[in-house]
């Protein structure tokens, strides 16, 4: 990289970061030595003393004589790689020795003597073949922030000049940003700044500061050691409750607008496509969407899947036959949509909202109540979009029930919070397994005449986040008390109202299948989405009746959060009955209608 490059009086030279540069066999050198700083084995200015190839750091002073000589001790790339491996092996060995109570100081001293060039060279991290033929580290640079030496030679950079360029660089970033936001020619502004601040055309290197031949100080070395990663949570990227409500209002307005456009004979498909692009996170994040009236294609992970649901299969290519067009109410249209939030939970750039929304038919003014769980995430462009949408028909007790099973409707994932304690997919599956085992154990305890209430209380305390975080729980068979924000609310649902104080009369005891018990529970995940210390799982689970072996399919959305004690618990649980077309209806409102009577048998 530097072979043949002359050494100027007062000039500092730098190697290119991140590359292995072989030492040249013919190089320029100076009597007292010149310094090159970098991350790799650099081409350097050599001192005149042949065996002592590298001299202590020094600026090249005016009047120093440069010569050319042949250096016979060259290093191969293979030797560099061997030295790197030996270094990493030494670190592991020293650590192991320490942990085992051995003499790690002696181990470190031995390794340093073999690997570092102390007594052979004055530099740190780079690799050099010394006079004894052994390759050792002579250059070790761990990205210490630049500081100017206290004393500088003539023509050298001052600390004030460095700070001046830094201030100019910061001002340029602000100015370019302002020009862009004001609609100005930000490209020209950036080009001008780059020409003034960076050394392109003057030097080949990046971030560090060098005085060029024209006397101007420019950046020639720019090394930002820490690999870039988007911060898990930032104040500027946090969602507010107001933003959630704003997106809800926009969603409601979009449904009204699409319906009106359809009823007026306009291009409602284009209106729906525009709304979906603005409101849903397709193309920005995973989207977990389980529409209300989707039985064959339960989950809609792509934008085209969602469009089929909203505008109907006839209006899109490869649409699903079951889709009549939710956004146009199957042809009748909606005149109004109102959100009624039970709770909004905000963590960082993710928010989850659970509640009911009410749809007013444009045909007859009738109102339809629908249960929802929405998840909202702030995407990279700063816009809040929906990444989780689970709607379900409010539960109503079937007129007649036979022994069968609970059919639960699937819920929608809300995606997650992040924190230092990240959740793994393995942990999610472990909690799912524990939940399934708990249901089986509670049922067995009940059927065996044991204390199933105590068993349920223990399981709920271990598996649900009550007392640790907000819990958004919308049980399948809950009509009067739709949401269960407290542990006592949840217990009533799981063991039945007769077994607890102030239980809800509608609760027959899900965990004991209304007295018949469950013999097995199997989770089938459609998708697990993990972000930091929160994970969302959406799919179906299957319950086997202990009474007759019949299986019941249930749709779910679970949210898992790692709490302050490091334990992963459930903070979101939305189950619902899989949609089935009513026997007497062909074309019906694609919304969740209160007239739908899905059969749920069991608890």
C-alpha positions as CSV (number, residue, x, y, z in Angstrom):
1,X,0.0,0.0,0.0
2,X,2.8,2.4,0.9
3,X,5.6,0.8,-1.2
4,X,7.4,3.6,-3.1
5,X,5.6,6.4,-1.3
6,X,8.1,9.1,-0.3
7,X,8.4,10.3,3.3
8,X,8.0,14.0,3.6
9,X,9.5,16.0,6.5
10,X,7.0,16.4,9.2
11,X,4.5,14.0,7.7
12,X,2.7,11.2,9.7
13,X,1.8,8.2,7.6
14,X,-1.1,5.7,8.3
15,X,-1.9,2.2,7.1
16,X,-5.4,1.4,5.7
17,X,-7.5,-0.1,8.5
18,X,-8.8,-3.6,8.2
19,X,-6.3,-5.0,5.7
20,X,-3.2,-7.2,6.1
21,X,-0.4,-5.3,4.4
22,X,2.7,-7.3,3.7
23,X,6.0,-5.7,4.5
24,X,7.8,-4.6,1.3
25,X,11.2,-5.8,0.4
26,X,12.3,-2.4,-0.8
27,X,11.2,0.6,1.3
28,X,12.1,4.2,2.1
29,X,13.6,4.6,5.5
30,X,14.9,7.5,7.6
31,X,17.7,7.7,10.1
32,X,15.7,8.2,13.2
33,X,12.5,6.4,12.2
34,X,9.0,7.6,11.2
35,X,5.8,6.3,12.5
36,X,2.7,4.8,10.8
37,X,-0.4,4.1,12.9
38,X,-3.1,1.7,11.8
39,X,-4.9,-1.6,12.4
40,X,-2.8,-3.7,10.2
41,X,0.8,-4.5,9.6
42,X,1.9,-1.2,8.0
43,X,4.4,-0.3,5.5
44,X,6.7,2.0,7.5
45,X,9.7,4.2,7.4
46,X,12.6,2.1,8.6
47,X,15.5,3.2,10.7
48,X,19.0,2.9,9.3
49,X,20.1,0.2,11.8
50,X,19.5,-3.0,9.8
51,X,18.8,-5.6,12.6
52,X,16.7,-3.1,14.6
53,X,14.2,-2.6,11.7
54,X,11.7,-0.6,13.6
55,X,12.7,2.4,15.8
56,X,10.6,4.2,18.4
57,X,7.8,6.5,17.1
58,X,9.1,9.8,15.9
59,X,8.1,12.5,13.4
60,X,10.4,12.9,10.4
61,X,12.3,16.1,10.9
62,X,13.4,18.4,8.2
63,X,16.8,17.6,6.9
64,X,16.6,13.8,7.6
65,X,18.2,11.8,4.9
66,X,16.1,9.1,3.2
67,X,17.6,6.1,1.5
68,X,16.5,2.9,-0.1
69,X,17.8,-0.5,1.0
70,X,16.7,-4.1,0.6
71,X,15.2,-5.8,3.6
72,X,15.6,-9.5,3.5
73,X,13.3,-10.4,6.5
74,X,9.8,-10.5,4.9
75,X,6.6,-11.9,6.5
76,X,4.1,-14.0,4.6
77,X,0.4,-13.7,5.1
78,X,0.3,-17.4,6.3
79,X,2.7,-16.4,9.1
80,X,0.5,-13.5,10.1
81,X,-2.5,-15.9,10.3
82,X,-0.5,-18.3,12.4
83,X,0.5,-15.6,14.8
84,X,-3.1,-14.5,15.1
85,X,-4.2,-18.0,15.9
86,X,-1.4,-18.3,18.5
87,X,-2.5,-15.1,20.1
88,X,-6.2,-16.2,20.4
89,X,-5.1,-19.6,21.7
90,X,-3.0,-17.9,24.3
91,X,-5.9,-15.7,25.5
92,X,-8.1,-18.8,25.9
93,X,-5.3,-20.7,27.7
94,X,-4.5,-17.8,30.2
95,X,-8.2,-17.5,31.0
96,X,-8.6,-21.2,31.5
97,X,-5.5,-21.3,33.8
98,X,-7.0,-18.4,35.8
99,X,-10.4,-20.0,36.2
100,X,-8.7,-23.3,37.3
101,X,-6.7,-21.5,40.0
102,X,-3.4,-22.0,38.1
103,X,-0.4,-19.6,37.6
104,X,-2.0,-17.5,34.9
105,X,0.6,-14.7,35.4
106,X,3.4,-17.1,34.4
107,X,1.2,-18.3,31.5
108,X,0.7,-14.8,30.3
109,X,4.4,-13.9,30.7
110,X,5.3,-16.9,28.6
111,X,2.8,-16.1,25.9
112,X,3.9,-12.4,25.8
113,X,7.5,-13.4,25.4
114,X,6.6,-15.7,22.5
115,X,4.0,-13.5,20.8
116,X,5.0,-9.8,21.4
117,X,8.1,-8.2,20.0
118,X,9.3,-6.6,23.2
119,X,13.1,-6.5,23.0
120,X,12.8,-7.0,19.2
121,X,10.6,-4.0,18.2
122,X,9.0,-1.0,19.7
123,X,5.5,-1.3,18.0
124,X,2.2,-2.9,18.8
125,X,0.0,-5.0,16.5
126,X,1.3,-5.9,13.2
127,X,3.5,-8.9,12.7
128,X,7.3,-8.9,12.0
129,X,9.9,-11.5,11.5
130,X,12.6,-10.7,14.0
131,X,16.3,-11.3,13.7
132,X,15.9,-14.8,15.3
133,X,13.5,-15.7,12.4
134,X,10.4,-15.8,14.7
135,X,7.2,-13.8,13.8
136,X,6.1,-11.6,16.6
137,X,3.5,-8.9,17.1
138,X,4.9,-5.4,16.7
139,X,1.8,-3.3,16.4
140,X,-1.3,-3.6,18.6
141,X,-3.9,-0.9,18.1
142,X,-7.2,-1.1,20.0
143,X,-8.8,2.1,18.6
144,X,-7.7,4.6,21.2
145,X,-9.2,8.0,20.3
146,X,-6.7,10.2,18.6
147,X,-4.8,12.8,20.6
148,X,-2.1,15.2,19.3
149,X,1.4,14.8,20.9
150,X,2.3,17.6,23.2
151,X,5.2,18.8,21.0
152,X,4.9,19.1,17.3
153,X,7.6,19.7,14.6
154,X,7.4,22.4,12.0
155,X,4.6,21.9,9.6
156,X,2.8,19.6,12.1
157,X,-0.9,19.8,13.0
158,X,-2.0,21.5,16.1
159,X,-4.8,20.3,18.4
160,X,-6.6,23.5,17.6
161,X,-6.6,22.7,13.9
162,X,-8.0,19.3,14.7
163,X,-10.8,20.7,16.7
164,X,-11.5,23.3,14.0
165,X,-11.9,20.6,11.4
166,X,-14.2,18.6,13.8
167,X,-16.4,21.6,14.3
168,X,-16.5,22.2,10.5
169,X,-17.5,18.5,10.0
170,X,-20.3,18.8,12.6
171,X,-21.5,22.1,11.1
172,X,-21.5,20.5,7.6
173,X,-23.7,17.6,8.8
174,X,-26.2,20.0,10.3
175,X,-26.2,22.2,7.2
176,X,-26.7,19.3,4.8
177,X,-29.6,17.9,6.9
178,X,-31.2,21.4,7.1
179,X,-30.8,21.9,3.3
180,X,-32.4,18.5,2.7
181,X,-35.4,19.2,5.1
182,X,-35.8,22.6,3.5
183,X,-36.0,21.1,0.0
184,X,-32.7,22.6,-1.1
185,X,-29.8,21.1,-3.1
186,X,-28.4,18.9,-0.3
187,X,-26.3,16.9,-2.8
188,X,-24.4,20.1,-3.8
189,X,-24.0,21.0,-0.1
190,X,-22.6,17.6,0.7
191,X,-20.2,17.7,-2.3
192,X,-18.9,21.1,-1.3
193,X,-18.4,20.0,2.4
194,X,-16.6,16.8,1.3
195,X,-14.2,18.7,-1.0
196,X,-13.3,21.1,1.9
197,X,-13.1,18.5,4.7
198,X,-11.9,15.2,3.2
199,X,-8.5,14.6,1.7
200,X,-9.7,13.1,-1.6
201,X,-7.2,14.2,-4.2
202,X,-4.7,15.0,-1.5
203,X,-4.2,11.7,0.3
204,X,-5.5,8.1,0.0
205,X,-6.6,7.5,3.6
206,X,-9.6,8.0,6.0
207,X,-10.0,9.7,9.4
208,X,-7.0,11.3,11.1
209,X,-5.8,14.7,10.2
210,X,-3.0,15.7,7.8
211,X,-1.6,19.0,6.5
212,X,-1.5,18.7,2.8
213,X,0.9,20.3,0.3
214,X,-1.4,23.3,0.0
215,X,-1.1,23.8,3.8
216,X,-4.8,22.9,4.5
217,X,-5.6,20.4,7.2
218,X,-7.9,17.6,5.9
219,X,-9.3,14.3,7.2
220,X,-7.3,11.3,5.9
221,X,-8.3,8.6,8.4
222,X,-11.8,7.9,9.5
223,X,-12.1,4.8,11.7
224,X,-15.3,4.2,13.7
225,X,-14.3,1.0,15.4
226,X,-17.6,-0.1,16.9
227,X,-19.6,-2.1,14.3
228,X,-22.8,-0.2,13.6
229,X,-26.1,-1.6,14.9
230,X,-29.4,0.1,15.3
231,X,-29.9,0.9,19.0
232,X,-32.5,-1.5,20.6
233,X,-34.4,1.5,22.0
234,X,-33.8,5.2,21.6
235,X,-35.7,8.1,23.1
236,X,-36.3,9.6,19.6
237,X,-37.6,6.2,18.3
238,X,-40.0,5.6,21.2
239,X,-43.8,5.4,20.5
240,X,-46.2,7.5,22.4
241,X,-49.8,6.7,23.3
242,X,-50.9,9.6,21.1
243,X,-49.2,8.1,18.1
244,X,-51.0,4.8,18.7
245,X,-54.3,6.6,18.8
246,X,-53.4,8.6,15.7
247,X,-52.8,5.4,13.8
248,X,-56.1,4.0,15.1
249,X,-57.9,7.1,13.9
250,X,-56.2,6.8,10.5
251,X,-57.2,3.1,10.3
252,X,-60.8,3.9,11.1
253,X,-60.8,6.7,8.5
254,X,-59.3,4.4,5.9
255,X,-62.1,1.8,6.3
256,X,-64.7,4.6,6.0
257,X,-63.0,6.0,3.0
258,X,-62.6,2.7,1.2
259,X,-66.2,1.9,1.8
260,X,-67.4,5.3,0.5
261,X,-65.2,5.0,-2.6
262,X,-66.6,1.6,-3.3
263,X,-70.2,2.7,-2.8
264,X,-69.6,5.8,-5.0
265,X,-68.2,3.5,-7.8
266,X,-64.6,4.7,-7.4
267,X,-61.3,2.8,-7.4
268,X,-61.6,1.3,-4.0
269,X,-58.8,-1.2,-4.6
270,X,-56.3,1.7,-5.2
271,X,-57.7,3.4,-2.1
272,X,-57.2,0.2,0.0
273,X,-53.6,-0.4,-1.4
274,X,-52.7,3.2,-0.5
275,X,-54.1,2.8,3.1
276,X,-52.4,-0.6,3.6
277,X,-49.1,0.8,2.5
278,X,-49.3,3.6,4.9
279,X,-50.8,1.8,7.9
280,X,-49.3,-1.8,7.9
281,X,-45.6,-2.6,8.2
282,X,-45.3,-4.9,5.1
283,X,-41.9,-4.2,3.7
284,X,-40.6,-2.7,6.9
285,X,-41.1,-5.5,9.5
286,X,-42.8,-8.9,10.0
287,X,-46.5,-8.5,10.0
288,X,-48.6,-11.0,12.0
289,X,-52.2,-10.7,10.7
290,X,-55.0,-13.1,11.5
291,X,-58.2,-11.7,10.1
292,X,-61.5,-12.5,11.7
293,X,-63.2,-14.2,8.8
294,X,-60.2,-16.2,7.6
295,X,-60.6,-20.0,7.9
296,X,-58.6,-21.5,5.0
297,X,-55.9,-18.9,4.9
298,X,-55.8,-18.1,8.6
299,X,-52.6,-16.0,8.5
300,X,-51.8,-13.2,6.1
301,X,-48.0,-12.5,6.2
302,X,-47.8,-10.6,2.9
303,X,-49.3,-7.5,1.6
304,X,-51.1,-9.3,-1.2
305,X,-52.7,-11.7,1.4
306,X,-54.0,-8.7,3.3
307,X,-55.3,-7.0,0.1
308,X,-57.4,-10.1,-0.7
309,X,-59.0,-9.9,2.7
310,X,-59.7,-6.2,2.6
311,X,-61.1,-5.8,-0.9
312,X,-62.2,-9.3,-1.7
313,X,-60.8,-12.2,-3.9
314,X,-62.4,-10.9,-7.1
315,X,-60.6,-7.6,-7.0
316,X,-57.1,-9.0,-6.7
317,X,-55.0,-11.6,-8.5
318,X,-54.8,-15.0,-6.8
319,X,-57.1,-13.9,-4.0
320,X,-58.6,-16.3,-1.5
321,X,-62.1,-17.5,-2.3
322,X,-63.2,-17.0,1.3
323,X,-62.5,-13.3,1.2
324,X,-65.6,-11.1,0.5
325,X,-63.9,-7.8,1.2
326,X,-63.8,-6.7,4.8
327,X,-63.1,-3.0,4.0
328,X,-66.3,-2.8,2.0
329,X,-68.4,-4.9,4.3
330,X,-69.0,-7.5,1.7
331,X,-70.6,-4.9,-0.6
332,X,-72.6,-3.0,2.0
333,X,-69.9,-0.7,3.2
334,X,-69.1,0.8,6.6
335,X,-70.2,4.3,7.6
336,X,-68.2,4.5,10.9
337,X,-65.5,2.7,12.9
338,X,-64.8,3.5,16.6
339,X,-62.0,2.1,18.7
340,X,-62.5,1.5,22.5
341,X,-59.1,0.6,24.0
342,X,-59.1,-1.7,27.0
343,X,-55.4,-1.0,27.5
344,X,-52.4,0.4,25.6
345,X,-49.0,-1.0,26.6
346,X,-46.0,1.0,25.3
347,X,-42.4,-0.2,25.5
348,X,-39.7,1.6,23.4
349,X,-40.7,1.6,19.7
350,X,-43.4,-1.0,20.2
351,X,-47.0,-0.6,21.5
352,X,-49.8,-3.1,22.0
353,X,-53.4,-2.2,22.1
354,X,-56.3,-4.5,23.2
355,X,-60.0,-3.7,23.2
356,X,-63.2,-3.6,21.1
357,X,-64.0,-1.7,18.0
358,X,-67.5,-1.0,16.7
359,X,-68.4,-1.0,13.0
360,X,-71.5,0.8,11.7
361,X,-73.1,-0.7,8.5
362,X,-73.6,1.8,5.7
363,X,-76.6,-0.2,4.6
364,X,-78.8,-0.2,7.7
365,X,-76.9,1.5,10.5
366,X,-76.5,-1.6,12.6
367,X,-73.4,-1.8,14.8
368,X,-71.0,-4.8,15.1
369,X,-68.7,-5.2,18.1
370,X,-65.3,-6.8,17.3
371,X,-62.4,-7.8,19.7
372,X,-58.9,-6.8,18.7
373,X,-55.3,-6.9,19.6
374,X,-53.1,-4.5,17.5
375,X,-49.3,-4.1,17.7
376,X,-47.7,-0.9,16.5
377,X,-44.0,-0.4,15.8
378,X,-41.9,2.6,14.8
379,X,-40.1,1.6,11.7
380,X,-36.7,2.8,10.4
381,X,-38.2,5.7,8.6
382,X,-39.7,7.0,11.9
383,X,-43.3,6.1,10.9
384,X,-45.6,4.1,13.2
385,X,-47.2,1.1,11.5
386,X,-49.2,-2.0,12.4
387,X,-47.2,-5.2,12.7
388,X,-49.8,-7.2,14.7
389,X,-53.5,-7.4,14.0
390,X,-55.7,-10.1,15.6
391,X,-59.5,-9.6,15.4
392,X,-62.0,-12.1,16.7
393,X,-65.8,-12.6,17.1
394,X,-66.9,-11.9,20.7
395,X,-67.7,-15.1,22.4
396,X,-71.3,-16.2,22.8
397,X,-72.6,-19.4,24.5
398,X,-73.8,-21.8,21.9
399,X,-77.5,-22.6,22.1
400,X,-76.7,-26.3,22.4
401,X,-73.3,-27.9,23.3
402,X,-72.1,-31.4,23.0
403,X,-68.9,-32.9,24.3
404,X,-66.3,-31.7,22.0
405,X,-63.7,-29.1,22.7
406,X,-62.9,-25.5,22.9
407,X,-62.2,-23.9,19.6
408,X,-60.2,-20.9,20.3
409,X,-59.4,-18.2,17.9
410,X,-55.9,-17.2,17.2
411,X,-54.4,-14.1,18.4
412,X,-52.0,-11.7,17.1
413,X,-48.5,-11.2,18.1
414,X,-47.3,-8.0,19.3
415,X,-43.7,-7.5,18.8
416,X,-41.5,-6.4,21.3
417,X,-39.8,-4.5,23.7
418,X,-36.1,-4.7,23.9
419,X,-33.8,-4.7,26.8
420,X,-30.6,-6.1,28.0
421,X,-32.2,-9.5,28.7
422,X,-33.0,-10.8,25.2
423,X,-35.4,-13.7,24.8
424,X,-34.5,-16.6,22.6
425,X,-36.9,-18.7,20.5
426,X,-35.9,-21.7,22.6
427,X,-37.2,-19.9,25.7
428,X,-40.5,-19.1,24.0
429,X,-41.0,-22.8,23.1
430,X,-40.0,-23.8,26.7
431,X,-42.8,-21.6,28.1
432,X,-45.2,-22.9,25.6
433,X,-44.3,-26.5,26.7
434,X,-44.7,-25.5,30.3
435,X,-48.1,-23.9,29.6
436,X,-49.3,-27.1,27.8
437,X,-48.0,-29.3,30.6
438,X,-49.8,-27.0,33.2
439,X,-53.1,-27.5,31.5
440,X,-52.7,-31.2,31.4
441,X,-51.6,-31.3,35.0
442,X,-54.4,-29.1,36.3
443,X,-57.0,-31.3,34.4
444,X,-55.4,-34.5,35.8
445,X,-55.4,-33.1,39.3
446,X,-59.1,-32.2,39.0
447,X,-60.1,-35.6,37.6
448,X,-58.1,-37.3,40.3
449,X,-59.9,-35.3,43.0
450,X,-56.9,-33.3,44.0
451,X,-56.4,-29.5,44.7
452,X,-56.6,-28.3,41.1
453,X,-57.2,-24.7,42.3
454,X,-53.8,-24.7,44.0
455,X,-52.2,-26.3,41.0
456,X,-53.7,-23.6,38.7
457,X,-52.6,-20.8,41.0
458,X,-49.0,-22.1,41.0
459,X,-49.0,-22.5,37.2
460,X,-50.4,-19.0,36.7
461,X,-47.9,-17.4,39.0
462,X,-45.0,-19.1,37.1
463,X,-46.3,-18.6,33.6
464,X,-48.1,-15.2,33.5
465,X,-46.6,-11.8,34.2
466,X,-49.1,-10.6,36.8
467,X,-47.2,-8.6,39.4
468,X,-44.3,-8.1,37.0
469,X,-45.8,-6.3,34.0
470,X,-49.1,-5.4,32.4
471,X,-51.0,-8.5,31.2
472,X,-53.3,-8.3,28.2
473,X,-55.5,-11.4,28.4
474,X,-58.5,-11.9,26.2
475,X,-59.8,-15.4,26.8
476,X,-61.7,-17.4,24.2
477,X,-64.9,-17.9,26.1
478,X,-65.3,-14.5,27.8
479,X,-68.2,-12.4,26.8
480,X,-69.3,-10.4,29.8
481,X,-65.8,-10.0,31.3
482,X,-63.9,-9.9,28.0
483,X,-60.5,-8.8,29.4
484,X,-58.7,-10.2,32.4
485,X,-56.1,-7.7,33.6
486,X,-55.7,-9.2,37.1
487,X,-54.5,-12.6,38.4
488,X,-57.9,-13.2,40.1
489,X,-59.7,-12.5,36.8
490,X,-57.5,-15.1,35.1
491,X,-58.0,-17.7,37.9
492,X,-61.8,-17.4,37.5
493,X,-61.5,-18.2,33.9
494,X,-59.1,-21.2,34.3
495,X,-60.7,-23.0,37.3
496,X,-64.3,-21.7,37.1
497,X,-66.3,-19.2,39.0
498,X,-67.4,-21.7,41.7
499,X,-63.8,-22.3,42.8
500,X,-62.8,-18.7,43.4
501,X,-64.2,-15.8,45.3
502,X,-66.1,-13.3,43.1
503,X,-65.6,-15.4,40.0
504,X,-67.5,-14.5,36.8
505,X,-70.6,-16.6,36.2
506,X,-69.7,-17.2,32.6
507,X,-66.5,-19.1,33.6
508,X,-66.9,-22.9,33.6
509,X,-63.1,-23.6,34.1
510,X,-61.1,-23.7,30.9
511,X,-58.1,-25.5,32.4
512,X,-60.4,-28.4,33.4
513,X,-62.5,-28.3,30.2
514,X,-65.7,-27.5,32.0
515,X,-65.3,-30.7,34.1
516,X,-64.2,-33.1,31.3
517,X,-60.5,-32.3,31.5
518,X,-57.8,-32.1,28.8
519,X,-55.4,-35.0,28.1
520,X,-53.1,-33.2,25.7
521,X,-52.2,-29.7,24.3
522,X,-50.0,-29.2,21.3
523,X,-48.7,-25.8,20.0
524,X,-48.3,-25.2,16.2
525,X,-46.6,-21.9,15.7
526,X,-47.3,-20.0,12.5
527,X,-44.5,-17.5,13.4
528,X,-42.4,-16.4,16.4
529,X,-41.1,-12.9,16.3
530,X,-38.4,-12.0,18.8
531,X,-37.2,-8.4,19.5
532,X,-35.0,-7.9,22.6
533,X,-36.8,-9.0,25.7
534,X,-40.1,-9.5,24.0
535,X,-41.4,-12.2,21.7
536,X,-44.7,-12.8,20.0
537,X,-46.0,-16.1,18.8
538,X,-49.0,-16.7,16.6
539,X,-50.6,-19.9,15.5
540,X,-53.0,-22.7,16.4
541,X,-53.0,-25.0,19.4
542,X,-54.8,-28.3,19.6
543,X,-56.6,-29.6,22.8
544,X,-57.5,-33.2,23.2
545,X,-60.5,-34.0,25.4
546,X,-59.8,-36.4,28.3
547,X,-63.5,-37.5,28.0
548,X,-63.6,-38.7,24.4
549,X,-60.3,-38.0,22.7
550,X,-61.8,-35.4,20.4
551,X,-59.4,-32.6,19.3
552,X,-60.2,-28.9,19.3
553,X,-58.3,-26.4,17.2
554,X,-57.8,-22.9,18.7
555,X,-56.1,-19.8,17.3
556,X,-53.7,-17.9,19.5
557,X,-51.5,-14.9,19.9
558,X,-49.1,-15.0,22.8
559,X,-46.7,-12.4,23.9
560,X,-43.7,-13.3,26.1
561,X,-41.6,-10.8,28.1
562,X,-38.4,-11.3,30.1
563,X,-39.1,-9.7,33.5
564,X,-36.8,-8.0,35.9
565,X,-36.0,-11.3,37.6
566,X,-34.8,-12.8,34.3
567,X,-37.8,-15.1,33.9
568,X,-39.8,-15.2,30.7
569,X,-43.6,-14.9,31.3
570,X,-46.7,-14.4,29.3
571,X,-47.9,-10.8,29.0
572,X,-50.2,-11.1,26.1
573,X,-52.8,-13.9,25.5
574,X,-55.5,-13.6,22.9
575,X,-57.3,-16.8,21.9
576,X,-60.2,-17.1,19.5
577,X,-62.5,-19.5,17.8
578,X,-61.5,-20.3,14.2
579,X,-63.9,-18.7,11.8
580,X,-66.5,-20.7,10.0
581,X,-69.1,-19.5,7.5
582,X,-72.6,-19.5,9.0
583,X,-74.8,-22.2,7.4
584,X,-77.4,-19.7,6.3
585,X,-75.2,-17.0,4.8
586,X,-73.5,-16.9,1.4
587,X,-72.3,-13.3,1.0
588,X,-72.0,-11.7,4.4
589,X,-70.3,-8.8,6.0
590,X,-66.6,-9.7,6.1
591,X,-66.4,-8.0,9.5
592,X,-66.6,-9.8,12.7
593,X,-70.4,-9.9,13.2
594,X,-72.1,-10.4,16.4
595,X,-74.5,-12.8,14.6
596,X,-71.8,-15.3,14.1
597,X,-72.2,-18.1,16.5
598,X,-69.0,-20.2,16.4
599,X,-69.3,-23.4,18.4
600,X,-67.0,-23.6,21.3
601,X,-67.4,-26.7,23.4
602,X,-65.6,-27.5,26.6
603,X,-64.7,-25.1,29.2
